[in-house]
Amino acid sequence: GVEDMDNTPGEDVSIISRDGCMLCGRLYVFRKKAPLMIFFHGYHGVPAWDGYGFFKICKKHGINILMVDQRAHGKSRGRFITFGIRERYDCKQWAEYAAQRFGEKTDIFLAGVSMGAASVLMSSELGLPQTVKALLADCGYSEPAAILKETVRKMGLPVRLTYALISLGARVFGHIDLEETTALSAVKSLQIPVLFLHGKQDSIVSLTMSDALYESSASQKERVVIEGADHANSAMTDFEAYEKAVLRFLCQ
């Protein structure tokens, strides 16, 4: 997958975030005047791993795709990863960049895996361009605080004390409130159609989080669970099922 992306011609693009960070991505145009997918990877992830399933689908079926380096990852600047709190604004700005560049006749799909999926869902409450026609959320968590607490619990650390220290550190060093917003609250007023994807054996983000997001979403929605897939690995576990779900959803 990495070799495929490296050997596929693309254009390096960048924008400046609302807080002054340079954000970078790589645009792949497979067909003129085709819809555009914008992909956001997960925590400490890279587009080539987290997003290869979406990339492969887009390349195969002539959908253009912009693979973004999230803030504090890859070529993008930024000192802190904020679990979607600031990344949601980045999602909105990338969508606005695409809407301005490609015009009102180009449909835009926002897709993400893990933290990228949560960021995409949280961005929906900020007012996205009208050309954003669909969201695709693969193994996204319901709340930044919830996934942090779950990770702390799995590490065998005292949840209440450890989370309190993490939350304090986020406020002091990152100037963010980890409970400022959640994907769960965002989807309750969502009006854009959304596809939820999740691996049945996800060991990082519980399937119950996907259940909660799906049940709370106010928009047209679908949910597909990939058997045998661990976290952020659904496309690689069963690409045929993954591809079928994505295409069926986008073609509605």
C-alpha positions as CSV (number, residue, x, y, z in Angstrom):
1,G,0.0,0.0,0.0
2,V,2.8,2.4,0.9
3,E,4.5,1.6,-2.4
4,D,1.3,2.1,-4.3
5,M,0.8,5.6,-2.8
6,D,4.4,6.6,-3.2
7,N,4.3,5.6,-6.9
8,T,1.1,7.4,-7.7
9,P,1.5,10.9,-8.9
10,G,0.1,13.5,-6.6
11,E,0.3,17.2,-5.7
12,D,1.6,18.5,-2.3
13,V,-0.9,21.1,-0.9
14,S,-1.0,23.1,2.3
15,I,-3.2,25.5,4.3
16,I,-2.8,27.5,7.4
17,S,-5.0,26.5,10.4
18,R,-7.0,29.0,12.4
19,D,-4.3,29.0,15.1
20,G,-1.4,29.5,12.7
21,C,-0.2,26.0,12.0
22,M,0.8,25.0,8.5
23,L,-1.1,21.8,7.6
24,C,0.0,19.6,4.7
25,G,-1.6,17.0,2.5
26,R,-1.2,15.2,-0.8
27,L,-3.9,15.5,-3.5
28,Y,-4.5,12.7,-6.0
29,V,-6.6,13.5,-9.0
30,F,-7.7,10.3,-10.7
31,R,-10.5,11.8,-12.8
32,K,-11.4,15.4,-13.7
33,K,-14.7,16.7,-12.3
34,A,-15.0,13.7,-10.0
35,P,-16.1,13.9,-6.4
36,L,-13.3,14.5,-3.8
37,M,-12.7,12.6,-0.6
38,I,-10.7,14.2,2.1
39,F,-9.1,11.7,4.5
40,F,-7.9,12.2,8.1
41,H,-5.8,9.6,9.8
42,G,-5.7,8.6,13.5
43,Y,-3.5,9.3,16.6
44,H,0.1,8.8,15.7
45,G,-1.1,7.4,12.4
46,V,-0.1,8.0,8.8
47,P,-2.3,8.3,5.7
48,A,-0.5,5.4,4.0
49,W,-1.5,3.0,6.8
50,D,-4.8,4.3,8.2
51,G,-6.2,5.4,4.8
52,Y,-5.0,2.9,2.3
53,G,-8.4,1.3,2.1
54,F,-10.0,4.6,1.1
55,F,-7.2,5.4,-1.2
56,K,-7.5,2.1,-3.0
57,I,-11.2,2.5,-3.4
58,C,-10.8,6.0,-4.8
59,K,-8.1,5.1,-7.2
60,K,-10.0,2.0,-8.4
61,H,-13.3,3.9,-9.0
62,G,-12.1,7.4,-10.1
63,I,-12.8,9.4,-6.9
64,N,-10.2,12.1,-6.2
65,I,-8.7,12.0,-2.8
66,L,-6.8,14.4,-0.5
67,M,-4.7,12.6,2.1
68,V,-4.1,14.9,5.0
69,D,-1.3,14.9,7.6
70,Q,-3.1,15.8,10.8
71,R,-1.5,18.5,13.0
72,A,1.7,17.4,14.8
73,H,2.0,14.5,12.3
74,G,4.0,14.1,9.2
75,K,4.8,17.3,7.4
76,S,2.1,19.3,9.2
77,R,3.1,21.6,12.1
78,G,1.8,21.8,15.6
79,R,3.1,20.8,19.0
80,F,0.1,18.9,20.4
81,I,-2.3,16.2,19.3
82,T,-5.7,17.2,20.7
83,F,-7.8,14.1,20.1
84,G,-10.1,16.0,17.8
85,I,-10.6,19.2,19.8
86,R,-8.5,21.4,17.4
87,E,-8.4,18.9,14.6
88,R,-12.2,19.4,14.0
89,Y,-11.4,23.0,12.9
90,D,-8.7,21.7,10.6
91,C,-11.3,19.4,9.0
92,K,-13.5,22.3,8.4
93,Q,-10.7,24.4,6.9
94,W,-9.6,21.6,4.6
95,A,-13.3,21.2,3.4
96,E,-13.4,25.0,2.8
97,Y,-10.2,24.8,0.9
98,A,-11.5,22.0,-1.3
99,A,-14.9,23.8,-1.8
100,Q,-13.1,26.9,-3.0
101,R,-10.6,25.2,-5.2
102,F,-13.0,22.7,-6.9
103,G,-16.2,24.7,-6.9
104,E,-19.8,24.1,-6.0
105,K,-20.3,21.3,-8.6
106,T,-17.8,19.0,-6.8
107,D,-19.2,16.8,-4.1
108,I,-16.9,16.4,-1.1
109,F,-16.8,13.4,1.3
110,L,-15.0,13.7,4.6
111,A,-13.5,10.4,5.8
112,G,-11.4,9.4,8.8
113,V,-10.1,6.6,10.9
114,S,-10.0,6.5,14.7
115,M,-9.1,10.1,15.9
116,G,-9.6,11.2,12.2
117,A,-13.1,9.8,12.3
118,A,-13.9,11.5,15.6
119,S,-12.5,14.8,14.2
120,V,-14.6,14.5,11.1
121,L,-17.8,13.9,13.2
122,M,-17.0,16.8,15.5
123,S,-16.3,19.1,12.6
124,S,-20.0,18.7,11.5
125,E,-21.2,21.0,14.3
126,L,-19.0,23.9,13.0
127,G,-20.9,24.4,9.8
128,L,-19.3,22.7,6.8
129,P,-19.6,23.8,3.2
130,Q,-22.8,22.8,1.4
131,T,-20.7,20.7,-1.0
132,V,-19.9,18.2,1.8
133,K,-22.3,15.5,1.0
134,A,-21.2,12.6,3.2
135,L,-19.1,11.6,6.2
136,L,-17.4,8.2,6.6
137,A,-16.2,7.4,10.1
138,D,-14.1,4.2,10.6
139,C,-13.6,3.2,14.3
140,G,-14.1,6.6,15.7
141,Y,-14.5,7.1,19.4
142,S,-17.5,8.8,21.0
143,E,-15.6,11.2,23.3
144,P,-11.9,12.2,23.8
145,A,-12.3,11.8,27.6
146,A,-13.9,8.4,27.2
147,I,-11.1,6.9,25.0
148,L,-8.4,8.4,27.3
149,K,-10.0,6.9,30.3
150,E,-10.4,3.5,28.6
151,T,-6.7,3.6,27.6
152,V,-5.7,4.4,31.1
153,R,-7.8,1.6,32.5
154,K,-6.2,-0.9,30.1
155,M,-2.8,0.2,31.3
156,G,-3.7,-0.7,34.8
157,L,-3.4,2.8,36.1
158,P,-5.9,4.6,38.5
159,V,-8.3,6.1,36.1
160,R,-9.6,9.1,38.1
161,L,-6.2,10.3,39.2
162,T,-4.4,9.7,35.9
163,Y,-7.2,11.3,33.8
164,A,-7.2,14.3,36.1
165,L,-3.4,14.7,35.5
166,I,-3.9,14.3,31.7
167,S,-6.7,16.8,31.7
168,L,-4.7,19.3,33.7
169,G,-1.7,18.9,31.4
170,A,-3.9,19.5,28.4
171,R,-5.2,22.7,29.9
172,V,-1.8,24.0,31.0
173,F,0.4,23.0,28.1
174,G,-2.1,22.6,25.2
175,H,-4.6,25.2,26.3
176,I,-7.5,22.9,25.5
177,D,-10.4,21.4,27.4
178,L,-10.7,17.6,26.6
179,E,-14.4,17.8,27.4
180,E,-15.1,20.9,25.3
181,T,-17.0,18.8,22.7
182,T,-17.5,15.2,21.6
183,A,-18.5,13.3,18.5
184,L,-21.4,12.0,20.4
185,S,-22.9,15.4,21.0
186,A,-22.1,16.5,17.4
187,V,-24.0,13.6,15.7
188,K,-27.2,14.5,17.6
189,S,-27.7,17.4,15.3
190,L,-26.0,16.0,12.3
191,Q,-27.7,16.6,8.9
192,I,-25.1,15.0,6.6
193,P,-25.4,11.3,5.8
194,V,-22.9,9.2,7.7
195,L,-21.4,5.7,7.3
196,F,-20.1,4.2,10.5
197,L,-17.5,1.4,10.0
198,H,-15.9,-0.6,12.8
199,G,-13.9,-3.8,13.3
200,K,-15.7,-6.5,15.3
201,Q,-12.5,-7.3,17.3
202,D,-11.4,-3.7,17.8
203,S,-9.1,-3.7,20.9
204,I,-8.6,0.1,21.1
205,V,-12.0,1.7,20.5
206,S,-14.8,-0.3,21.8
207,L,-17.6,-1.4,19.5
208,T,-20.0,0.1,22.0
209,M,-18.8,3.6,21.1
210,S,-19.8,2.9,17.5
211,D,-23.1,1.7,18.8
212,A,-23.7,4.9,20.7
213,L,-22.7,7.1,17.8
214,Y,-24.9,5.3,15.4
215,E,-27.9,5.3,17.7
216,S,-27.5,9.0,18.5
217,S,-27.0,10.2,14.9
218,A,-29.9,12.4,13.7
219,S,-29.0,12.1,10.0
220,Q,-29.4,9.4,7.4
221,K,-27.0,6.7,8.5
222,E,-25.6,3.2,8.0
223,R,-23.4,1.0,10.1
224,V,-21.1,-1.8,8.9
225,V,-19.1,-4.1,11.2
226,I,-16.2,-5.9,9.7
227,E,-15.7,-9.4,11.1
228,G,-12.3,-10.3,12.4
229,A,-10.9,-6.7,12.1
230,D,-8.9,-5.1,14.9
231,H,-8.5,-1.3,15.3
232,A,-8.0,0.7,12.1
233,N,-7.6,-2.6,10.2
234,S,-11.0,-3.2,8.7
235,A,-10.0,-2.4,5.1
236,M,-7.0,-4.7,5.3
237,T,-8.9,-7.5,7.0
238,D,-11.7,-7.7,4.4
239,F,-11.3,-5.2,1.6
240,E,-14.1,-6.6,-0.4
241,A,-16.7,-6.0,2.3
242,Y,-15.2,-2.6,3.1
243,E,-15.2,-1.5,-0.5
244,K,-18.8,-2.8,-1.0
245,A,-20.0,-0.8,2.0
246,V,-18.3,2.4,1.0
247,L,-19.5,2.3,-2.6
248,R,-23.1,1.4,-1.7
249,F,-23.2,4.3,0.7
250,L,-21.7,6.8,-1.7
251,C,-23.9,5.8,-4.6
252,Q,-27.2,6.3,-2.8
